[in-house]
Amino acid sequence: MKVLQVLGFSLVALTAGRLGAEDFLDQVDEALTVTGFNNNIRARLSGLMDLEGYYFQQPAPGLIYASDNALFNPRLTFFLDVQLGSHVYAFAQSRVDRGFDPSDGGAEARLDEYALRVTPWDDGRFNVQAGKFATVVGNWVERHQTWENPLITAPLPYENVTAIYDSRAPSSAKRFTRGLVFAKYAYNPVIWGPSYATGVSTSGRLGQFDYAAEVKNAALSSRPETWDATEVGFDYPTASGRLGFRPNQMWNLGVSVSNGPYFRAEAKPTLPPGHGIGDYHELVLGQDIGFAWHHLQIWAEFYEVRFDVPRVGNADTFAYYLEAKYKFTPQFFGALRWNQQLFATVPDGAGGYAQWGQDIWRSDVAVGYRFTAHTQIKLQYSLQHQDSVSSDFGHLVAAQFTLRF
C-alpha cells in the first residue's frame, strides 16, 4: 500500500510539472539575473525545488533517518552566483529542508556553501578559492545536485555508514568489531556526501591535465555539523587533491588522495594515554573514470580507505561503484548503478581476526523524464544485500520531482 502512495505522489508531481508554464519560468530566470557596470558585474539567483518520496524496509538504508517505512522529504535550494569582471567569482548555496540528509525531522534552514574564487589568468591555468565548498575528490560531486544526478540516492561510498565513530574511540578491539551499537547517525561513511567542509583550494587546467588541491578543517568522513569553521577550527586540517587527464572529448580519468584526522574534539578524553586527535587519520586513495559517447555516459569511482583506529590498528575498506546513463530521447533517460563495499579484518581482541564491517552490495536502477527545461521526474528502485546473520534483501523505492528556476 505504501509503495502505491509513493507512486501516487509521483503522479501528483508529474501533473504539477505539466501545469508549470515554461515561459513563465523563463521570465522568472530573467528577473533573477542582474547586471551592471557595463556587464562587468553579473549576479544570478537560481534554485531547485525537490519533492521526494521514499519507501524502504527498516532499518532505513544509507544516510536516510526515519522511524517509519515511508518518508516524504521536500527541499528548497537557492544558488547565488556573482561574477565580478573576468577574474573574480563568488557563489553561495542555502537550503531549507528536513536535514542535510533525508529525515523525518523538522524544517531547518542552512547555508551549505559560500566561497570566493580568483582566476588571475584568462586561460584557467590557476584558480584559488576560499570558503565552504564541496570536495575536489572524485567525479560524483560534479553531478551531485538533483538536476544533474541521474539517480536519486548517492553512490554507496558517499552514504554507507561504517563502524567508524568519530566522537569516541573504541574501548577495545572487541567492542569495535561488534559493529554498530549506537544510533546509526553516530557513525561515519567513507565520504559524507559532497563534504562541504571549510578551507582553501587551488585548481586549474594545463593542456590535457587538470588539477585540484584543498586544505580543509575536517576529513572526508566528517559529518555536516563539523563543516562550518565556527564549529570546528583548523587545528586538525585535512589535505586532499585530484589529478585529472582528458586524452580526448570522450574520456576523463582521475586519481585522488586525502589524508587527515577524523576524530572530533570530544573524542580526546577517550583516546589512549599519550595520544591526541592528530595521531589518528583517515587516508583515502581514489580513482575515477568518466566516459561519454553519443547518448551514453559512464562513470566509475574506486576508493581504498584506511582508518587508524585506537586500540585496534589499521581498519581498511574498499568501496566502488559503476554507473551508466543512457538518453533514449532528448527528454527520457535511464540509469543503472552497481555499488559494493568490502571490509578487511582487524584483531578481534580474542587472539583472532574479524571483519570490522559487513560486506555490502547494492544495485540501483532509475528512469527519468524532463518535461521542460525546468521540470523533471525520476523513479528509482534499489536492491541491497549485506552480509549478516540474516540473508534478507533490502528494498527501496523512491520518486523525485524537481522544479528548476
Buried (B, 14 or more C-beta within 10 A) or exposed (E): EBEEEBBEBBEEBBEBBEEBEEEEBBEBBEEBEEEEEEEEBBBBBBBBBBBBBBBBEEEBBBBBBBEEEBBBBBBBBBBBBBBBEEEEBBBBBBBBBBBBBBBBEEEEEBEBBBBBBBBEEEEEBBBBBBBBBBBBBBBBBBBBBBBEBBBBBBBBBBBBBBBBBBBBBBEBBBBBBBBBEEEEEBBBBBBBBBBBBBBBBBBBBEEEEBBBBBBBBBBBBBBBEBBBBEBBEBEBBBEBBBBBEBEEEEBBBBBBBBBBBBBBBEBEEBBEEEEEBEEBBBBBBBBBBBBBEEEEBBBBBBBBBBBBBBBBBEBBBBBBBBBBBBBEEEEEBBBBBBBBBBBBEBBBBEEEEBBBBBBBBBBBBBBBBBBBEBBBBBBBBBEBBBBEEEEEEBBBBBBBBBBBB
